[in-house]
Amino acid sequence: MNILIRLEDKKDFRDVENMTREAFWDLYKPGCDEHLVVHKIRNTKAFIKELDFVACDEEKIVGNVVYTKAKVVNENDEEFQVLCMGPLTVLPSYQGKGIGTLLMKHSIKACKELGFNGVVIFGSSKYYNRFGFENAKKYNIKTSWGDNFEDFMALELNKGSLQKISGKFYEDPVFKIDKDELDIFERQFPYKEKHFSGNPLY
């Protein structure tokens, strides 16, 4: 298997959305909304097209990672730009083969080359620690509601680049999905039955 990582193109959009839907379906809740998030991100000012990568097995898209601009606001209402990573998606049949790792390493390198200060994410610390992410508490960064926990993490992209950035983290509103909007968008895709992931009904 020879995986190529390249920038996403317009012709890839629906393939990426289908893949994202397959990867997240019933994972955290019945159905998913991550495919709509990816769809909407591309039309926001927060979207960074230079950090929207797909992983390809020959012509087949098997993974995607996307980044958006976010901010940290301190007690003096000073705003500092950071990045928010996600969704990170790998087609289910290709999971466990290191494709997510390839996408993360490639995109983090690109983030550094573009001169960004850091990345803040919500995700599994067991997975993202391998890429240098640490509890955001280390950098005095809290969630927008003033909390902190193990799976709220930050990555300093250059030595000392997060030292003068502290406060509450705010991602772009694009991540807030309206149920009616999701229902309408979902009609564009083949029907899939929803289940309660991790909480079987029988």
VENMONOR-V198946 format. One record per residue. N is the residue number from 1. RES is the residue in one letter. SS is DSSP state (h for helix, s for strand, l for the rest). D_FIRST is the distance of its C-alpha to the first C-alpha in Angstrom with 2 decimals. Layout:
N_RES_SS_D_FIRST, N_RES_SS_D_FIRST
This chain:
1_M_l_0.00, 2_N_l_3.80, 3_I_s_6.26, 4_L_s_9.74, 5_I_s_12.84, 6_R_s_16.02, 7_L_s_19.40, 8_E_l_20.05, 9_D_l_22.16, 10_K_h_24.90, 11_K_h_23.10, 12_D_h_20.44, 13_F_h_23.19, 14_R_h_23.50, 15_D_h_19.80, 16_V_h_19.64, 17_E_h_22.87, 18_N_h_21.76, 19_M_h_18.63, 20_T_h_20.94, 21_R_h_23.44, 22_E_h_21.11, 23_A_h_19.92, 24_F_h_23.51, 25_W_l_25.51, 26_D_l_28.03, 27_L_l_26.36, 28_Y_l_29.39, 29_K_l_31.93, 30_P_l_32.45, 31_G_l_30.18, 32_C_l_28.99, 33_D_l_29.90, 34_E_h_26.89, 35_H_h_25.91, 36_L_h_29.46, 37_V_h_29.27, 38_V_h_26.28, 39_H_h_28.25, 40_K_h_31.39, 41_I_h_30.01, 42_R_l_29.27, 43_N_l_33.01, 44_T_l_34.40, 45_K_l_35.73, 46_A_l_33.72, 47_F_s_30.38, 48_I_l_28.68, 49_K_h_26.55, 50_E_h_25.39, 51_L_h_23.70, 52_D_l_22.02, 53_F_s_18.27, 54_V_s_15.45, 55_A_s_11.72, 56_C_s_9.97, 57_D_s_6.92, 58_E_l_8.76, 59_E_l_12.19, 60_K_s_11.69, 61_I_s_12.94, 62_V_s_11.62, 63_G_s_13.73, 64_N_s_16.97, 65_V_s_19.54, 66_V_s_23.06, 67_Y_s_26.13, 68_T_s_29.82, 69_K_s_32.99, 70_A_s_35.07, 71_K_s_38.22, 72_V_s_40.08, 73_V_s_43.84, 74_N_l_46.28, 75_E_l_49.80, 76_N_l_51.29, 77_D_l_49.18, 78_E_l_47.30, 79_E_s_43.80, 80_F_s_40.77, 81_Q_s_37.51, 82_V_s_34.31, 83_L_s_30.91, 84_C_s_29.73, 85_M_s_26.01, 86_G_s_24.73, 87_P_s_23.56, 88_L_s_20.13, 89_T_s_18.05, 90_V_s_14.76, 91_L_l_14.45, 92_P_h_15.68, 93_S_h_13.06, 94_Y_h_10.42, 95_Q_l_13.06, 96_G_l_13.20, 97_K_l_9.66, 98_G_l_11.08, 99_I_h_10.62, 100_G_h_14.43, 101_T_h_14.90, 102_L_h_13.01, 103_L_h_15.20, 104_M_h_18.25, 105_K_h_18.14, 106_H_h_17.57, 107_S_h_20.30, 108_I_h_22.70, 109_K_h_22.66, 110_A_h_23.50, 111_C_h_26.23, 112_K_h_27.78, 113_E_h_27.78, 114_L_l_29.56, 115_G_l_32.21, 116_F_l_32.08, 117_N_l_33.85, 118_G_s_31.82, 119_V_s_29.76, 120_V_s_31.29, 121_I_s_29.50, 122_F_s_30.19, 123_G_l_27.44, 124_S_l_26.66, 125_S_h_27.92, 126_K_h_25.97, 127_Y_h_22.70, 128_Y_h_23.90, 129_N_h_25.98, 130_R_h_22.98, 131_F_h_22.89, 132_G_l_26.63, 133_F_l_28.10, 134_E_s_31.50, 135_N_s_34.19, 136_A_h_35.71, 137_K_h_39.09, 138_K_h_38.56, 139_Y_h_39.00, 140_N_l_41.77, 141_I_s_39.70, 142_K_s_40.50, 143_T_l_39.43, 144_S_l_41.52, 145_W_l_43.71, 146_G_l_44.27, 147_D_l_42.17, 148_N_l_39.62, 149_F_l_37.30, 150_E_l_34.35, 151_D_l_31.65, 152_F_s_33.20, 153_M_s_31.60, 154_A_s_31.72, 155_L_s_29.80, 156_E_s_31.89, 157_L_l_30.01, 158_N_l_32.47, 159_K_l_34.99, 160_G_l_37.93, 161_S_l_36.68, 162_L_l_37.46, 163_Q_l_40.69, 164_K_l_42.96, 165_I_l_41.17, 166_S_l_42.43, 167_G_s_43.48, 168_K_s_42.08, 169_F_s_38.65, 170_Y_s_38.51, 171_E_l_35.40, 172_D_l_35.78, 173_P_h_37.57, 174_V_h_34.66, 175_F_h_33.33, 176_K_l_36.50, 177_I_l_35.94, 178_D_l_38.87, 179_K_h_38.73, 180_D_h_40.32, 181_E_h_37.91, 182_L_h_34.97, 183_D_h_36.62, 184_I_h_37.04, 185_F_h_33.48, 186_E_h_32.15, 187_R_l_33.94, 188_Q_l_31.44, 189_F_l_28.75, 190_P_l_28.70, 191_Y_l_30.86, 192_K_l_29.44, 193_E_l_31.80, 194_K_l_32.20, 195_H_l_32.55, 196_F_l_33.52, 197_S_l_30.36, 198_G_l_31.32, 199_N_l_34.80, 200_P_l_34.86, 201_L_l_37.90, 202_Y_l_38.42
